[in-house]
Amino acid sequence: MSLRTKIRSFTAWVNMRLLQYDQLLNNCLMDLLTGTHMKFLIESMTGSSIKRLESFDGLSQQQKQTRIDWIVDELKNNGVLPQDSSVDSRLFVMRSADQVGL
């Protein structure tokens, strides 16, 4: 499967999760780290509000990395990710297709 097809597929899956928030993405790699898309996606997966996570707009790379680390911890604490999962938040913030499992 081509990278473009994988990105479209993942974007469609994310959009299904975001329907209840009236948020739609054009490209999950580019759009997840803008605005509140990531916050709403994580809330849809965990069923709880993440108060310390808001918009990614205007944040430095380091601040975005910190928030990705918070997100991974939240997903682990809610049983969405296995406890032994690891994410290179730097690569995630750089929007690396390799890091997001595509």
C-alpha positions as CSV (number, residue, x, y, z in Angstrom):
1,M,0.0,0.0,0.0
2,S,1.4,3.4,-0.9
3,L,2.2,6.0,1.7
4,R,-0.4,8.3,0.2
5,T,-3.1,5.6,0.6
6,K,-2.1,4.9,4.2
7,I,-2.3,8.6,5.0
8,R,-5.8,8.9,3.4
9,S,-6.9,5.8,5.3
10,F,-5.6,7.1,8.7
11,T,-7.1,10.5,7.9
12,A,-10.5,8.9,7.3
13,W,-10.2,7.0,10.6
14,V,-9.4,10.1,12.5
15,N,-12.2,12.0,10.8
16,M,-14.7,9.3,12.0
17,R,-13.4,9.8,15.6
18,L,-13.8,13.6,15.2
19,L,-17.3,13.7,13.8
20,Q,-18.9,14.4,17.1
21,Y,-16.7,17.5,17.4
22,D,-17.5,18.9,14.0
23,Q,-13.8,18.8,13.1
24,L,-12.5,17.3,9.8
25,L,-8.9,16.9,8.7
26,N,-7.6,17.0,5.1
27,N,-4.3,15.2,6.0
28,C,-3.8,13.7,9.4
29,L,0.0,14.2,9.3
30,M,-0.3,17.9,8.7
31,D,-3.6,18.7,10.5
32,L,-3.3,16.8,13.9
33,L,-0.9,19.3,15.3
34,T,-2.9,22.3,14.5
35,G,-5.7,23.8,16.6
36,T,-7.5,21.4,18.9
37,H,-7.7,18.4,16.6
38,M,-5.3,16.3,18.7
39,K,-7.2,17.2,21.9
40,F,-10.5,16.1,20.5
41,L,-9.0,12.9,19.0
42,I,-7.5,11.9,22.4
43,E,-10.7,12.8,24.2
44,S,-12.7,10.6,21.8
45,M,-10.3,7.7,22.4
46,T,-10.2,8.0,26.2
47,G,-13.7,9.3,27.0
48,S,-12.3,12.0,29.3
49,S,-11.3,15.6,29.0
50,I,-7.6,16.5,29.0
51,K,-7.6,19.9,30.7
52,R,-3.9,20.6,30.3
53,L,-4.0,20.1,26.5
54,E,-5.5,22.7,24.3
55,S,-4.5,24.1,20.9
56,F,-1.1,23.3,19.4
57,D,-1.1,26.7,17.6
58,G,1.7,29.1,18.6
59,L,3.7,26.5,20.6
60,S,7.4,25.9,20.2
61,Q,8.7,22.5,19.0
62,Q,9.7,21.7,22.6
63,Q,6.2,22.6,23.9
64,K,4.7,20.4,21.3
65,Q,7.0,17.5,22.2
66,T,6.0,17.9,25.9
67,R,2.3,17.7,24.9
68,I,2.9,14.6,22.8
69,D,4.5,13.0,25.9
70,W,1.5,13.9,27.9
71,I,-0.8,12.4,25.3
72,V,1.2,9.1,25.3
73,D,1.0,9.0,29.1
74,E,-2.8,9.6,29.0
75,L,-3.3,6.9,26.4
76,K,-1.3,4.4,28.5
77,N,-3.2,5.4,31.6
78,N,-6.5,4.7,29.9
79,G,-5.4,1.4,28.4
80,V,-5.5,2.6,24.8
81,L,-1.7,2.0,24.4
82,P,0.3,-0.8,26.1
83,Q,2.5,0.4,29.0
84,D,5.6,-0.6,27.1
85,S,4.8,1.6,24.1
86,S,7.2,4.3,23.2
87,V,6.9,7.3,20.9
88,D,9.7,9.6,19.7
89,S,7.9,12.8,20.3
90,R,10.5,14.8,18.4
91,L,9.8,12.8,15.2
92,F,6.0,13.0,15.8
93,V,6.2,16.8,16.1
94,M,8.3,16.8,12.8
95,R,5.3,15.0,11.3
96,S,7.4,12.0,10.4
97,A,5.3,9.3,8.6
98,D,7.6,6.7,10.1
99,Q,6.7,7.7,13.7
100,V,3.0,7.6,13.4
101,G,2.9,4.1,12.2
102,L,2.1,4.6,8.6
